[in-house]
């Protein structure tokens, strides 16, 4: 995957590649000698699988594989205050999608307790029996999450998502586009005033939704229809951008930008005329969540930590810190206006229900999409 950087809600630069891989799986651990010892739990307590719920009964140090900074500012401190016998260690720089890593997880069970991951690695790790069994009954606060999120992420707790749609400059575009079909129809009029992400899943997702197809489909016929539509709009596209894909909207060098929701949200801070469109046909999205790793000795603490994370005030801390689009309507009273009043990030029940979220299980289809992507780039 190519590097695509974006500024987060606080103006610092985060790597889109890192964001997508923050839960992707533990990268080649063989190249990281000493990481196993460094990540071990400090406590042998908390190994019970009982349904202990009182603060004093929950003990143990959770070792969590995470993306740096992808947690509420006060989340760990608040959890430790609520459960004095616990601690949380976060491990960074590890991804979750290589066969060698999955083997390492199974060989060294007990070294990790919890990990941030997307739906593709979640399915891959499940297939490899590298995730611990998850009992949703032990996370009562899952009630705050929409059913689509719980269904798409059954291995633990869904936390956040992001989708590819588009933004436009309302002072430059006199029409009021509301769909993918509108964008394709308007493209000739705004020739060379359109920029797009340089990414196969993003653009194929958009073109698939144009035809009211599943935005994650890798069926040959669906991909061919999407490819034809991408070739149709390509002559009107000014650039496929690796980085800062919404930035041209700020200075008006582009009237449309097909990009991630957070890119548009950030650009809107610089120009009030930028409008986010949630296409009527729906969007392809990624989703991240937390899931327990096979062999954890701290399941009571892990369940307590996940349940704590889904308390509305605590979840709001996560959203306010990361600036992500979010799932929990109950957290709205505690989410900062810059996020909950931004249409690119705010909770939208209808939009969430229309998300197409990828699942693991079709590596050949992914290869097929890549072949068609190369054909698109060469066209």
C-alpha positions as CSV (number, residue, x, y, z in Angstrom):
1,X,0.0,0.0,0.0
2,X,1.3,3.4,-0.9
3,X,1.8,6.0,1.8
4,X,-1.1,8.4,2.3
5,X,-0.6,10.9,5.1
6,X,-3.4,12.9,6.7
7,X,-3.6,15.5,9.5
8,X,-5.6,14.4,12.5
9,X,-8.1,16.5,14.3
10,X,-5.3,18.3,16.2
11,X,-3.3,19.2,13.1
12,X,-0.5,16.7,13.5
13,X,0.4,14.3,10.7
14,X,-0.6,10.7,10.9
15,X,0.0,8.1,8.3
16,X,-3.0,6.6,6.6
17,X,-1.0,3.5,6.0
18,X,-0.3,3.3,9.7
19,X,-4.0,3.9,10.5
20,X,-5.1,1.1,8.2
21,X,-2.4,-1.2,9.6
22,X,-2.8,-0.2,13.2
23,X,-4.9,-3.3,13.7
24,X,-3.7,-5.3,10.7
25,X,-1.5,-7.8,12.6
26,X,1.8,-8.2,14.3
27,X,4.4,-7.4,11.6
28,X,7.4,-9.6,11.2
29,X,8.3,-10.2,14.8
30,X,11.3,-12.2,13.7
31,X,12.8,-8.9,12.8
32,X,12.1,-7.5,16.2
33,X,14.2,-9.5,18.7
34,X,13.4,-8.9,22.3
35,X,9.8,-7.7,21.6
36,X,8.3,-10.9,23.1
37,X,10.1,-10.4,26.4
38,X,9.4,-6.7,26.5
39,X,5.7,-7.3,25.9
40,X,5.1,-9.8,28.7
41,X,2.6,-9.2,31.5
42,X,4.0,-8.0,34.8
43,X,1.3,-10.0,36.7
44,X,0.2,-13.6,36.8
45,X,-3.1,-12.4,38.3
46,X,-6.3,-12.0,36.3
47,X,-6.1,-15.3,34.6
48,X,-9.5,-16.4,35.7
49,X,-12.3,-16.6,33.2
50,X,-14.9,-16.0,35.9
51,X,-17.5,-13.2,35.5
52,X,-15.9,-11.1,38.2
53,X,-17.4,-7.6,38.0
54,X,-16.3,-5.7,41.2
55,X,-13.3,-3.4,40.9
56,X,-11.4,-5.2,43.6
57,X,-11.9,-8.6,41.8
58,X,-10.3,-7.4,38.5
59,X,-6.6,-7.5,38.5
60,X,-3.7,-7.9,36.0
61,X,-1.6,-6.0,33.5
62,X,-3.1,-5.8,30.0
63,X,-0.6,-5.7,27.2
64,X,-2.4,-4.1,24.3
65,X,-1.1,-3.9,20.7
66,X,-2.2,-0.5,19.5
67,X,-1.5,2.4,17.1
68,X,0.3,5.1,19.0
69,X,-2.1,7.8,20.2
70,X,-5.2,5.8,19.2
71,X,-6.8,5.8,22.6
72,X,-8.6,8.4,24.8
73,X,-6.3,10.9,26.5
74,X,-7.6,9.9,29.9
75,X,-8.7,6.4,29.1
76,X,-5.9,4.3,30.7
77,X,-5.6,6.6,33.8
78,X,-9.4,6.4,34.3
79,X,-9.4,2.6,34.0
80,X,-6.6,2.2,36.5
81,X,-8.5,4.5,38.9
82,X,-11.7,2.5,38.6
83,X,-9.8,-0.9,38.8
84,X,-6.8,-0.2,41.1
85,X,-5.4,-3.7,40.7
86,X,-4.9,-3.3,36.9
87,X,-2.5,-1.7,34.5
88,X,-2.3,-1.2,30.7
89,X,0.8,-1.4,28.6
90,X,0.6,-0.4,25.0
91,X,2.9,-1.8,22.4
92,X,3.4,0.0,19.1
93,X,4.9,-0.7,15.7
94,X,3.4,-4.2,15.4
95,X,1.0,-5.2,12.7
96,X,-1.2,-8.2,12.4
97,X,-1.4,-9.6,8.9
98,X,1.7,-11.7,8.1
99,X,1.7,-15.5,8.3
100,X,4.9,-15.4,10.4
101,X,3.3,-13.1,12.9
102,X,0.2,-15.3,13.3
103,X,2.4,-18.3,13.9
104,X,4.3,-16.3,16.5
105,X,1.1,-15.4,18.3
106,X,0.1,-19.0,18.6
107,X,3.6,-20.1,19.7
108,X,4.0,-17.5,22.3
109,X,0.5,-17.5,23.8
110,X,0.1,-15.2,26.8
111,X,2.5,-12.5,25.6
112,X,-0.4,-10.2,24.4
113,X,-3.9,-9.7,25.7
114,X,-5.7,-7.3,23.5
115,X,-5.1,-5.8,20.0
116,X,-6.6,-3.0,17.8
117,X,-7.4,-4.5,14.4
118,X,-9.6,-4.1,11.3
119,X,-12.2,-6.5,10.0
120,X,-9.8,-8.1,7.4
121,X,-7.2,-9.1,10.0
122,X,-10.0,-10.0,12.4
123,X,-11.2,-12.6,9.9
124,X,-7.7,-13.7,9.1
125,X,-6.8,-14.2,12.7
126,X,-10.0,-16.1,13.4
127,X,-9.3,-18.4,10.6
128,X,-5.9,-19.1,12.1
129,X,-7.4,-19.6,15.6
130,X,-5.3,-16.7,16.9
131,X,-8.0,-14.8,18.7
132,X,-9.5,-15.7,22.1
133,X,-13.2,-16.5,22.3
134,X,-15.2,-13.4,22.9
135,X,-18.4,-13.4,25.1
136,X,-20.4,-10.2,24.3
137,X,-22.5,-10.8,27.5
138,X,-19.4,-9.7,29.5
139,X,-19.4,-6.3,27.8
140,X,-22.8,-4.8,28.7
141,X,-21.9,-1.5,27.2
142,X,-22.0,-3.0,23.8
143,X,-25.7,-2.1,24.0
144,X,-24.6,1.4,23.0
145,X,-23.2,0.2,19.6
146,X,-25.3,-0.2,16.4
147,X,-26.0,-3.7,15.3
148,X,-24.2,-3.3,12.0
149,X,-20.9,-2.6,13.9
150,X,-21.4,-5.5,16.3
151,X,-22.1,-7.9,13.4
152,X,-19.2,-6.7,11.3
153,X,-16.8,-6.9,14.3
154,X,-17.8,-10.0,16.3
155,X,-14.4,-10.7,17.8
156,X,-14.5,-7.9,20.4
157,X,-15.7,-4.3,20.5
158,X,-16.1,-2.1,17.4
159,X,-14.5,1.3,18.1
160,X,-14.3,3.5,15.0
161,X,-14.7,3.6,11.2
162,X,-13.9,5.7,8.2
163,X,-15.4,5.9,4.8
164,X,-14.5,7.1,1.3
165,X,-16.9,9.6,-0.3
166,X,-16.3,13.1,-1.5
167,X,-16.2,16.7,-0.7
168,X,-16.9,19.7,-3.0
169,X,-16.6,23.5,-3.0
170,X,-20.1,24.9,-2.8
171,X,-19.0,28.3,-4.1
172,X,-17.5,26.6,-7.2
173,X,-20.1,23.9,-7.8
174,X,-23.6,25.5,-8.2
175,X,-25.3,22.1,-8.3
176,X,-26.0,20.2,-5.1
177,X,-24.6,16.7,-5.7
178,X,-26.0,14.0,-3.4
179,X,-24.8,10.8,-4.9
180,X,-22.0,9.0,-6.8
181,X,-24.1,9.2,-9.9
182,X,-24.2,13.0,-9.5
183,X,-20.4,13.1,-9.4
184,X,-20.0,11.0,-12.5
185,X,-22.6,13.1,-14.3
186,X,-21.0,16.4,-13.4
187,X,-17.4,15.3,-14.2
188,X,-17.3,16.6,-17.8
189,X,-18.5,20.0,-16.6
190,X,-15.8,20.2,-14.0
191,X,-13.1,18.7,-16.2
192,X,-9.7,18.6,-14.5
193,X,-11.3,20.0,-11.3
194,X,-11.6,16.6,-9.6
195,X,-8.9,14.9,-7.5
196,X,-9.1,11.4,-6.1
197,X,-7.2,9.1,-3.7
198,X,-4.6,6.9,-5.3
199,X,-5.9,3.7,-3.9
200,X,-7.6,0.6,-5.4
201,X,-10.0,-0.2,-2.6
202,X,-11.1,3.4,-2.3
203,X,-11.8,4.0,-5.9
204,X,-13.2,0.6,-6.7
205,X,-15.4,1.0,-3.7
206,X,-16.7,4.3,-5.1
207,X,-17.3,2.9,-8.6
208,X,-19.0,-0.2,-7.2
209,X,-21.4,1.9,-5.1
210,X,-22.1,4.0,-8.3
211,X,-23.8,0.8,-9.6
212,X,-25.5,0.1,-6.2
213,X,-23.2,-2.9,-5.8
214,X,-21.4,-4.0,-2.6
215,X,-18.5,-1.6,-2.2
216,X,-16.3,-4.5,-1.1
217,X,-17.2,-6.9,-3.9
218,X,-14.3,-8.7,-5.7
219,X,-16.6,-10.6,-8.1
220,X,-15.2,-10.4,-11.6
221,X,-18.3,-9.0,-13.2
222,X,-18.7,-6.3,-10.5
223,X,-15.1,-5.3,-10.8
224,X,-15.4,-5.0,-14.6
225,X,-18.3,-2.7,-14.3
226,X,-16.5,-0.6,-11.8
227,X,-13.4,-0.5,-13.9
228,X,-15.4,0.8,-16.9
229,X,-16.8,3.6,-14.8
230,X,-13.4,4.5,-13.4
231,X,-12.0,4.7,-17.0
232,X,-15.0,6.9,-17.9
233,X,-14.3,9.5,-15.2
234,X,-10.5,9.3,-15.4
235,X,-10.0,11.8,-18.3
236,X,-11.7,14.5,-16.1
237,X,-9.5,13.8,-13.1
238,X,-6.8,16.3,-12.4
239,X,-4.7,14.0,-10.2
240,X,-4.6,10.8,-8.2
241,X,-3.1,11.9,-4.9
242,X,-0.9,9.9,-2.5
243,X,-1.2,12.5,0.3
244,X,-3.3,15.5,1.3
245,X,-6.1,14.4,-1.0
246,X,-8.6,17.0,0.2
247,X,-6.1,19.9,0.2
248,X,-6.9,21.1,-3.3
249,X,-10.4,21.9,-2.1
250,X,-9.0,24.5,0.2
251,X,-7.4,26.7,-2.4
252,X,-10.0,25.9,-5.1
253,X,-7.6,24.1,-7.5
254,X,-10.1,21.3,-7.2
255,X,-13.9,21.5,-7.0
256,X,-14.3,17.9,-6.0
257,X,-12.2,15.5,-4.0
258,X,-12.9,11.8,-3.6
259,X,-11.3,11.0,-0.3
260,X,-11.7,9.9,3.4
261,X,-14.1,11.6,5.7
262,X,-11.4,12.8,8.1
263,X,-9.5,14.4,5.2
264,X,-12.6,16.5,4.3
265,X,-13.3,17.3,7.9
266,X,-9.8,18.7,8.3
267,X,-10.0,20.7,5.1
268,X,-13.3,22.2,6.3
269,X,-11.4,23.9,9.1
270,X,-9.6,25.9,6.5
271,X,-12.5,26.7,4.1
272,X,-16.1,27.0,5.1
273,X,-17.3,26.4,1.6
274,X,-16.3,22.7,1.6
275,X,-19.2,20.4,1.8
276,X,-19.1,16.7,2.7
277,X,-21.4,14.4,0.6
278,X,-22.7,11.1,2.0
279,X,-23.7,9.5,-1.3
280,X,-27.2,8.1,-1.5
281,X,-25.9,4.8,-2.8
282,X,-23.7,4.3,0.3
283,X,-20.0,4.0,0.9
284,X,-17.3,1.5,1.4
285,X,-15.7,1.8,4.9
286,X,-13.0,0.4,7.1
287,X,-13.7,-0.5,10.7
288,X,-11.4,-1.0,13.7
289,X,-12.1,-2.6,17.0
290,X,-10.4,-4.3,20.0
291,X,-10.2,-8.1,20.3
292,X,-8.6,-10.4,22.8
293,X,-5.6,-12.5,21.7
294,X,-5.5,-16.2,22.2
295,X,-3.7,-17.3,25.3
296,X,-4.4,-14.1,27.3
297,X,-4.1,-14.7,31.1
298,X,-6.0,-11.5,31.9
299,X,-9.5,-12.0,30.4
300,X,-11.3,-10.4,33.4
301,X,-9.2,-7.3,33.0
302,X,-9.6,-7.3,29.3
303,X,-13.4,-7.5,29.5
304,X,-13.4,-4.8,32.1
305,X,-11.2,-2.6,29.9
306,X,-13.4,-3.1,26.9
307,X,-16.6,-2.4,28.8
308,X,-15.0,0.7,30.3
309,X,-14.1,1.9,26.8
310,X,-17.7,1.8,25.8
311,X,-19.0,4.0,28.7
312,X,-20.3,7.0,26.8
313,X,-18.0,9.5,28.5
314,X,-15.0,7.3,28.0
315,X,-15.8,6.6,24.4
316,X,-16.2,10.3,23.8
317,X,-12.7,10.8,25.2
318,X,-11.5,8.4,22.5
319,X,-13.4,10.2,19.8
320,X,-12.3,13.7,21.0
321,X,-8.6,12.5,21.2
322,X,-8.5,10.8,17.8
323,X,-10.9,12.9,15.8
324,X,-12.5,9.9,14.2
325,X,-15.9,9.2,12.8
326,X,-17.8,7.3,15.5
327,X,-20.6,4.8,16.2
328,X,-22.0,5.7,19.6
329,X,-25.0,8.1,19.6
330,X,-25.1,7.9,23.4
331,X,-21.7,9.6,23.5
332,X,-22.9,12.7,21.7
333,X,-23.4,14.9,24.8
334,X,-19.7,14.5,25.6
335,X,-18.2,14.8,22.1
336,X,-16.7,18.1,21.2
337,X,-18.7,20.3,18.7
338,X,-15.9,20.3,16.2
339,X,-16.6,16.6,15.7
340,X,-20.3,16.1,16.4
341,X,-21.3,19.1,14.4
342,X,-19.2,18.1,11.4
343,X,-21.2,16.1,8.9
344,X,-18.1,14.1,7.8
345,X,-17.6,12.7,11.3
346,X,-20.8,13.0,13.3
347,X,-23.0,10.0,14.1
348,X,-25.4,9.4,11.3
349,X,-27.6,6.3,11.8
350,X,-28.7,6.1,8.2
351,X,-25.1,6.4,6.9
352,X,-23.8,3.8,9.3
353,X,-26.5,1.4,8.2
354,X,-25.4,1.8,4.6
355,X,-21.7,1.1,5.2
356,X,-20.1,-1.7,3.2
357,X,-17.3,-3.1,5.4
358,X,-14.8,-5.6,4.0
359,X,-14.5,-9.2,5.2
360,X,-11.6,-11.6,5.1
361,X,-12.0,-14.7,2.9
362,X,-11.3,-13.8,-0.7
363,X,-7.6,-13.4,-1.4
364,X,-8.0,-14.4,-5.0
365,X,-10.6,-11.6,-5.4
366,X,-8.2,-9.1,-3.9
367,X,-5.6,-10.2,-6.5
368,X,-8.1,-9.8,-9.3
369,X,-9.0,-6.3,-8.1
370,X,-5.3,-5.4,-8.1
371,X,-5.0,-6.5,-11.7
372,X,-7.9,-4.3,-12.8
373,X,-6.4,-1.5,-10.8
374,X,-3.2,-1.7,-12.7
375,X,-5.2,-1.7,-15.9
376,X,-7.0,1.5,-14.7
377,X,-3.7,3.2,-13.9
378,X,-2.3,2.3,-17.3
379,X,-5.4,3.5,-19.2
